[in-house]
Amino acid sequence: MKTITIELTDLQWQLLESALRDPEEWVKHVALSHAGKSSRLIRRAEEERLYADETVTALPGTIDELLENYFAQPGYKTRRQILEEQEASGELGRSGGLGEPTLPQEDPGE
């Protein structure tokens, strides 16, 4: 389980309160919404990869197992690892994990 903590100035908090009914719930919703969208993209990509692999005889039994399978692939890299490698090599791109799927890059308000 992960916990995310952010620090806001009093002015930043007032700005959020002026625009949102519950800023803490809004921030939580944004993070969980983004994770949900990423989950759907990764699930679809992993199912397609497994269906295309003739050596696979059964899919993982749960969504969590399917996602864990995706992250356990040899060569899997986090977005941070990919961007650091691209920065070091002078490349810039927007790919996720193994390059599939490209995870959404959205404004938190979407």
Backbone torsions as a table, in degrees:
resi	resn	phi	psi	omega
1	MET	NA	136.9	179.9
2	LYS	-113.8	146.8	175.3
3	THR	-121.9	133.4	178.0
4	ILE	-112.0	129.5	178.2
5	THR	-123.0	133.2	175.9
6	ILE	-124.9	151.4	175.6
7	GLU	-109.4	132.4	177.4
8	LEU	-122.5	146.7	172.8
9	THR	-72.6	164.2	176.8
10	ASP	-59.2	-38.1	179.5
11	LEU	-65.9	-43.5	177.5
12	GLN	-60.1	-41.3	178.6
13	TRP	-63.5	-43.3	178.5
14	GLN	-61.4	-39.2	178.2
15	LEU	-62.3	-43.6	177.6
16	LEU	-65.0	-43.1	179.8
17	GLU	-64.2	-30.4	-179.8
18	SER	-72.4	-23.2	-175.7
19	ALA	-106.0	-20.6	-171.8
20	LEU	-127.3	145.4	177.6
21	ARG	-65.5	-44.3	-177.5
22	ASP	-142.8	93.2	-176.2
23	PRO	-56.6	-38.6	-179.4
24	GLU	-64.7	-43.5	177.8
25	GLU	-65.4	-37.1	179.3
26	TRP	-62.6	-46.1	179.7
27	VAL	-62.7	-43.5	178.6
28	LYS	-62.0	-43.6	179.7
29	HIS	-61.2	-42.3	-179.8
30	VAL	-60.8	-46.9	-178.8
31	ALA	-64.1	-46.1	-178.5
32	LEU	-68.9	-34.9	177.4
33	SER	-64.4	-44.2	179.1
34	HIS	-64.2	-41.5	177.8
35	ALA	-62.5	-39.2	179.0
36	GLY	-64.8	-42.6	178.0
37	LYS	-64.3	-41.9	178.1
38	SER	-63.8	-39.7	178.8
39	SER	-59.6	-45.6	-179.7
40	ARG	-62.5	-42.2	179.2
41	LEU	-64.4	-45.4	-177.9
42	ILE	-68.6	-41.1	177.7
43	ARG	-58.1	-46.0	-179.5
44	ARG	-62.0	-45.9	-179.3
45	ALA	-64.1	-40.8	-178.5
46	GLU	-69.5	-40.5	176.4
47	GLU	-61.0	-45.2	178.5
48	GLU	-61.2	-42.3	179.7
49	ARG	-63.1	-44.4	-178.5
50	LEU	-69.0	-39.8	177.5
51	TYR	-63.3	-33.5	-178.5
52	ALA	-78.2	-17.7	-177.8
53	ASP	-87.5	110.0	-176.6
54	GLU	-67.2	-16.6	179.2
55	THR	-82.3	-13.0	-179.5
56	VAL	-83.0	125.2	-178.8
57	THR	-104.1	-15.3	179.4
58	ALA	-155.2	146.5	175.5
59	LEU	-84.3	155.5	174.2
60	PRO	-54.9	150.9	-172.7
61	GLY	-77.1	-23.8	-178.6
62	THR	-129.6	164.1	176.9
63	ILE	-61.2	-43.4	179.3
64	ASP	-59.7	-41.5	178.6
65	GLU	-65.1	-37.4	177.5
66	LEU	-63.6	-44.7	178.7
67	LEU	-65.9	-42.6	178.7
68	GLU	-62.4	-36.2	177.1
69	ASN	-61.1	-43.9	178.5
70	TYR	-59.2	-48.3	-177.4
71	PHE	-70.9	-20.0	-179.1
72	ALA	-87.6	-1.9	-178.8
73	GLN	-60.5	143.3	174.2
74	PRO	-60.8	134.4	177.7
75	GLY	88.1	-2.1	178.8
76	TYR	-61.4	137.8	177.0
77	LYS	-133.1	145.2	175.4
78	THR	-74.4	164.1	177.0
79	ARG	-56.3	-42.2	-180.0
80	ARG	-59.4	-45.5	179.9
81	GLN	-61.8	-42.5	-180.0
82	ILE	-63.8	-46.8	-178.6
83	LEU	-65.4	-38.3	177.6
84	GLU	-63.7	-41.0	177.3
85	GLU	-65.5	-42.4	179.2
86	GLN	-64.7	-40.5	178.3
87	GLU	-63.3	-43.0	-179.4
88	ALA	-65.7	-32.5	-178.3
89	SER	-92.8	-5.0	-179.2
90	GLY	87.9	0.3	176.9
91	GLU	-87.7	153.1	170.4
92	LEU	-134.8	132.6	179.7
93	GLY	-157.5	178.2	-179.2
94	ARG	-131.2	76.6	175.1
95	SER	-121.6	159.2	-179.4
96	GLY	-117.0	149.6	174.8
97	GLY	48.9	-113.1	179.5
98	LEU	-89.6	12.4	-176.4
99	GLY	99.4	-12.4	177.4
100	GLU	-135.4	131.4	-11.8
101	PRO	-83.1	165.1	170.9
102	THR	-79.9	117.3	-176.3
103	LEU	-75.0	149.6	-177.1
104	PRO	-66.1	143.0	174.0
105	GLN	-116.7	97.9	-172.0
106	GLU	-122.0	159.0	171.3
107	ASP	-69.2	144.1	179.6
108	PRO	-58.2	-22.7	-177.4
109	GLY	-78.4	-8.8	-177.5
110	GLU	-79.0	NA	NA
